[in-house]
Amino acid sequence: MKKILIILILLFNLSVFAQKNLDSKYLTALIYLKTNSEINQKIKDYREHWLKNKKSKNNIESFNISKYISYLSIPNIKEELDIFKIDSKKHREKYYFDIEENILFNELLPNINSKIYLLFSKPIDNYLIAEFMINSSNNEIDMVTHKTGPAMHLLFVFGENNIVKDVYVSYSYYN
């Protein structure tokens, strides 16, 4: 029941935010994150490993969405996709942008008492890069500009009509 309610809220937000020029890839990615049990388990494992919390009894992992959009490089994923054949330096030169604030993200999901934050980059062609970070400083902009600690990277690959076709996950640790 909780899953259905979240899906309905996100679908409603999809139509509202489409009118406000928010790329639908963000909303499609959020729906995927909230409804795919395999990716939800990976988010739970990430949280439980790094925050040492009691095991979650929820089927859907909770997190906050950062209102900041920042450049995220292509995660180190060992797959034979065309986007991985791009040199990371060339990718940065071509797609780099300064951090932007998008207050529409504050309206997508209500902020909850979670240290896990989802950060998005801008969609490029048919993919979107995101990462989960732990906000240990309780300062969102500091978490984005001075990344430290563990990160769970996500690469969303979209098919026709901006529907998630594949999601690739990798992990790293920022020093």
Secondary structure, DSSP 8 states (H G I E B T S, - for coil): -HHHHHHHHHHHHHHHHHHTT--HHHHHHHHHHHH-HHHHHHHHHHHHHHH-------SS---EEEEEE------------GGGGS-HHHHHHHH----EE-TTHHHHS---S-SEEEEE---BTTEEEEEEEE-SSS-HHHHHHS--EEEEEEEEEE-GGG-EEEEEEEEEEE-
